[in-house]
Amino acid sequence: MHKAIRRHISGVAVALWHAAERAVQKGFIELVRKPIIISGFGGRDKVTAALTRSLAANRDLRFASAALVLEVDDFRKIEEIYDCDLIEGILLETSKRLRHLLQASDVAARLEGPRFAIALTPYRRLDLAGAIQLAASIQRAMAEPIMLAQGNLHVTASVGFALASRLDKPTGAQLLRAAGVAQLEASRDGPNTIRSYSPAMHQRIITSNGLRDEVLTALDDHSITAFFQPQIDLTTGALTGLEALARWLHPQRGLIPPCDFLPILEKFGLMERLGQRMLSDALAALAAWDQDGIHVPAISINMSNSELRNPHLVDHIMMELDRHELAPERLVIEVLETVVVTGKDGITETNLSRLAAIGCGIDLDDFGTGHASITSIRKFAIQRIKIDRSFITNVDRDTEQQDMIAAILTMAARLRLSTLAEGVETSQEQDQLAQMGCQHMQGFALARPASFKDVTHWMQTYQPAPTDVADQHQPTNRRIN
């Protein structure tokens, strides 16, 4: 009898002990996960510590744990659309979905922004295929719509992972860092991508970081500078303005086109730095031409989404105009159509309205590619639309192109908007646009983008030639070759 009671008590004690152990473990996991995923504080240290414990307990790397890092794709676009509370809600929902997929012994934490890290404890079958399968499961969970008051939001995630067996005597920190390298490689290859760490990736990241430092230096020492492309009145041939365009004069590689370095600037969050450089260069050039007696009616600069969302933008522009003693009417701000479509936070609209109110021109760039509505064109104080080059090519021969442009010109006239055709490459396209009633143009048919010195020479020798709409074979104006 007593033996049976002792066995019963012993069994209960063991059960209670195991239950307590599970409760403590569960409490620890929740303590590590829940606050860290939501707030982001101390996340990296917790995951690193979990990986270190796992590696120490499992010397046989066939059974060692793995690290996984994921990032919500295109998160900047989400930040541009939604306010801070909704963004935190999106990240909280992401963390909940992760927790449902992981085992109790795994440790997950938010690192910074939309990046999350996971320490996966040892699985006997966690080989390359198993890790890929888990990463794919995470991506499927992320792809489920997130329900918001404004409607359903669909997100994707780029995932990178590192298996301990693929590193030489790794530490917890090295394993997590390797997973981060793999995630960067995945995001570079496109949204919703999975990559496994390899040593070759590390060298590519080093090269990328070196390129970032090189671009920063180029911004500081003016190697990245403004080139200028003329714009003319299609009826009179008179110069109506210049557009400032970023170019990189590399000491070894020569002139680097923007398509090669703008993605780097965007990736590392340097577009505002570039915008400040372009504004400074453009206004300094305009002031210099004034001093030399060369009349340039206005100069245009492009502005990125991040610049237009800066609440101090207008004050900065007014200060720069005052510094160069220039009237606001001589500065034109070019805004991409995609910015108008997505700029629903109020700051972009306010900035553009204030700029228009002080006298700056507002151009809608690449019109026809971003599905801007008539309402948004009015709301964002647009004064001129720049017809995208995709509509201009072969307009002298393609009747469908002509119909599209005719519709755009009719709409612009009804809305009392000026029009400019960009990317005009032949004199035939130029003449056709003039016949159709387009007011302004820029493109290789007139002049290529050129340095301050070269475009100054072009303006000093340029002779305006009114377009004869009856003559379809009028020779083009002087070009900068």
N, C-alpha and C positions, 0 to 999 in steps of 0.2 A: 504494500500500500504506500509506505513512505517512499520506496524507490520509484513508484509510478508518479507520485506527486513531484519528487525531485526531477524526474525526467520531464514532466509537464512544465514545471517552472523553468527548467533549463531550456526547454524548447521555446517557451515564450520569450525568455531573455534573449536567446539568439535571434528570434524573429524581430523582437523589439530593437535589438542592436542593428540588424540589417535595415530595418525600416528607418531607424534614426540616421544610419549612414547614408541611405538613399535620400532622405529629407535634407540632410546637411549638404550632400552633393548637389541636389536639385536647387537648394537655396543658394549655394555658391555659384552655380551656373547662371541662375536668374540674376544674382547680384552682379556678376560679370557682364552678362549680356544686356539685360534690359536698360539699365541706366546708360551704359556705354554706347549702345547702338543709338539711343535717342539723343544723347548729349554730345557724344564724341570724345569725352574726356578720358584720357588714360587708356584708350583702346589698344594702341600698338603694344604697350608694355604688357598688358594682360595676355594678348595673343602670343607674343614672343615668349613669355614665361611658360605658357601652356605647351608650346612647341619644345622648349628646352627640357621640360619635365618628361615629355613624351620620348624625346631622343635619348635622354639619360636612362629611361626605363626599358628601352628597346634597342639594345646594341646591334641586334641583327636587323640591318636596314631593309631586309625583305618584308619586315612587318612594321617598319617605322611609319610615322604619321606623315601627312602632307600639309602644305599651306596653300590656301586659296585666297585670291584677291579679286573682287569684282567691282565694277563701277557702272553706274547708270549712264547710258549713252546720251550725248547731246544735252547734258544737264544745264548748260548755259541758256539754251533756248527755253527750257522749262522755267528757269529763274527770270527770264525776260517777260514771261506771260503771267506767272502766278505770284502772289504776295508771300511774305515770309512764313505766315502761319500754314498756308497750304503746302508750301515746300517742305516744311517740317513734317506735315501729315503724310506727304508722299514718301519721305524717308522712313517714317515710322512704319508705314505699311510695308515697305521693302524689308525692314528688319523683322517684322512679324512673319513674313513669308519665308525668310531664311530660317527662322527658329523652327518652323513646322517641318522643314526638310532635314534638319540635323539631328544627330543622336544626342542623348543627354550629356555625354562626356565631351562633346565638341565644345569649343569656345569660339564665339563670334563677337565681333566688335566693329563699331564704325570708326574709321580712321579719320579722314577729313573730307568735308564736302559730301559727295555722293559715293565715296569709296568705302568698302567693307572688307574686312579680313576674317578668315576662318582658320582655326587650328583644328585639323582633323586628327583625332587620336587613332592609334594603330588599327588597321583592318588587315586581316590575313590576305584578303583578295584585292586590296587597293593597289592594283597595278595601273598602267597607263590607261587601259580601256575603262577600268572602273572609275578613275578620276574624271575622264571625259564624260562618262555617263552621268556622274554626279553634277558636273558643271552644266550639262545639257538640261538636267532636271531643274536646276536653279534658274536657268534661262527661261524654261517653260513657265515656271512659277512667276517670274518677273513679267512675262508677256501677258498674263491675265489682266484685263482692264481694271484700272483703279477708279472707283466711282467718286466723282467730285460733283459739287453743286453745278458747275458749268458743263458737266457732261463727263463721259468716260475718257480717261487718259491712258494711252498705251505706251509703255516704255520697254526698252530693251537693255541688256547689260552685256558688257564685255568682260570675259572671265579669263584669268590667268592662274595657273597652279604650278607648284613645284613639288616633286617627289623627292624624299630624302635620299632614296637610292640613286638618284641622278646627280647628286652633289658629293664632293670629296670631303668627308668628315664635317658635315654641316653643323652649325650652331642654330639655335632657334631664330636668332636675328637674321642669319644668312638665308635660312629657309624662307622666312617671310619676305625678305628683300628679293629673293629670286622669284617668288610668286608675283611680287609687284612689277618686276621687269617683264614677266610674261604677260601681265595684264596690260602694260603699256604697249607691248607688241600687238596684243589683240585689238586694242582700241585704234591703233594706227592702221590696222588692216581693214577696219570697217566695223559698223555696229553689229552687236549680237554675235561676236566672234569668240572662239575659245583657243587659247594657246598654252602649250606646255613649255616649261622653262628648258632652255638649252644654253650651254656656255657661249655660243655665238651671239645670243641675244644681248648678253652683257656688253659686248664690244659695240654693238649697234647703239645701245643706250648711251654709252660713253661718247660716241661720235655725235649723237643727237644733242647731248648736253654741251659739247664743244661748239656745235653750230649755234646753239642758243646764246652762248657767251659771245660768239663772233657777231651775231646779229645785234646784240646789245651794244657792243663796241661800235658797230657801224652806225647805229642811231646816235651815239654820243659824239663820234668824230665826223658826222655829216657825210659818211660814205653812202648812206641811204639819204637821198635828197629828192627835191622836186624837179621833174621835167615838165615841160609845158606844151600843150597841144592847142593850136588856134581854133576858134569858132567864128563863123562868118554869117552874115545875113545873106540868104540865098537869092534875094531879089537885087540887092545893091552890090554884093560882094564885099561890103565893109566889115572890118574886124569888129566883132561884138564882145569878145572875151577870150580867155584862155582857161583851160582846165589844168590844174596841178596834179601830176601823177607820180607816184613813188617809183623810183628806180635806185638800184644798188650798184654803185661803181666800185667793184671789188678790186683790190690791188693786184691780185694774181689772175682772177677769172674774168676780169673785164666787166662789161655791163650785164647784170643779172636781171632777167625779167621778173615782174611781180609774181607771176604764177609759181616761181621757184622759192620765194621767200615769204610771201604773205601768209601761206598756211603755217609757217613756223611762228610768225608773230602772233597769229591767232591762237595757236596751240598753247603758247606760253603766256597768253594774256597781255601782249604788248601792243595791241591795236590802238589803245589810247595814247601811248607814247608816240606811235607813228603819226597819229592824227595831230598831235601837238607839233611835231616836226613839220608836217605838211602845211599847217596853218602859219607857222612862223616863216617858213621859206616862201610861201605864196605872198604873204603881206609884205615881206622884205623886198621881194622882186617887184611888186606893184609900186612900192614907194621909190625904188631905184629907177624904174621907168619914168615915173612922174618927174623925178629930178633931172633926168636926161631929156625930157621933152617928148617922150614916146607915150602916146595916149592909148591906154588899155582900159576900155570901159568897165570891165569887171573880171574877177578871177574866181574860178570854181574850185572847191575842195570837196572830197568825198568824206563822209562821216560814217563810222561804224555804229552798230547797235549799242555797244558799251559806251561810246562817247555820248550818244544822244540820250542815254539814261543817266548821265551825270548831272545832278542838280545844280552844279556850279558852272556848267558849260557856257551859258550866255554871259555870265559875268567875266569869264576868262576871255571870250571872244571880244567883248566890248573893251576890255583892258588892252588886248593886243591891237585892236583898231586904233585906240587912242595913242598907243605907243608909237605907231607908225603914221599917225595923223591922217587916217583914211576914213572916209564916210562909210557907214554900214552898207549903203546901196551898191558899193563896189565889190562886195563879197557875196558869193552864191554858195549855198550849202546844198550838196547833192546827197540825196537819200535813196537807198535801194528800195525798190518796190516791196521786197520781202520785209523790210523794216516797217513799212507802213502797215502791212498786213498783220504782223505779229506784235507791233508796239502798242499793246493795250493796257500798259501800266499807268498811263497818265503823264509820266515824266517826259517821255518822248514828245507827246502832243503839246505839252506845255512849253518845252524848249523851242520847238519849231514855231509855235504861235508867237512866242516872245521875240524870236529872231526875225520873223516876218514883220512884227510890230515896230521894231527899231529900224527896219528898212532893208534887211538882208533878203536876197532872192532865195527861193526854195525850189530846187529842181527834183523831179522824181526820175531817178535813173533806172535804166533797163526796163522801161515800161513795156508791159505785155508778157513778162515772164513770171510775175508774182501774184497775179489775180487780185490787184487792188480794186476796191469798189469805188464808185463815184462818191459815196458818202465819206470814205476814208480820205480820198483826195481832197475834199473840201475841209474835212476835220483837221488835216495836217498842214493846212495853209500852203498847199502846193501851187506854184505860179507857172511852172513850165514842165512839160513832160519830155523826156529824152527817149525817143523811140529806139528800142533795142535793135542791135545790128542784125539779129536773126530775121527781122522783117525787111531790112534794107537790101540784103544780098539779092542781086539779080532783079531788083524791082523794075528795071527798065525792060525786062523780057518776060517776067512772070506775072501773069494777070491776077493770080490769086494773091500774090504779094501786094499788088496794086490795090486790090479790093480791101485787104486788111488795113493798109495804111490809110486809104480813103476813109474807112470807118473811124480810125483813130483821129484823123484830122477833123472829121465832122464832130465827133464827141468833144475834142479840145475846143473847137470854135464855139460850141454851145455852152461850154463851161468857162469861156473866156480865158483859156489857158494858151500860153505860147508853146511852140513845138520846136524840137531840135532833133535831127536825125544823127545818130552816132554810128561810127564804123562805115562811113561812106568811102568806098575804095576806088571807084571809077568815075570819070567825068560823065558817063552815061547815066549812072545812078544819080549823080548830082543834078543833072538836067531834068530827069524824070521827077525827082522830088520837088524841084522848083516849079515845074508845071502843075503838080498836084496841090501846091499851096503850102508846103512845109516852109517854115520861116527861117530856121537856122540849121547849120550842119557843122560836123567835124569829122575828120577821118583822113586816111592816107591820100585820098584824092586831092586834098588840100595840103596837108602837112603831117608828118609824123611827130610824135612827142620828141622834144629836143631840150637840151640843157639851156640854162639861162643865157649863156653867151650866144648859142646858135639860134635860139628863137628871137633874141634881140636883133641879130643880123637879118633874120627872115622878115621881121616887122619893118625894119628900115628899108628893105628893098621890095616889099610886097606892094603890088599895084591892084587895087580893087577892080574887078571886072564884073559889071552887072550881067546877070544871067539872061540870055535871050531865049525865052521859052519856045520860040519858033525854030530855033536852031538846035537840033538834037546832037550835033557833033562839035559843039563849042569846045575849044581846048581847055584843059584844066588850068587852074591857077598855079602859081609857082609853088614847088614842093620843097620841103626840107628832106634831103636824101640821107 
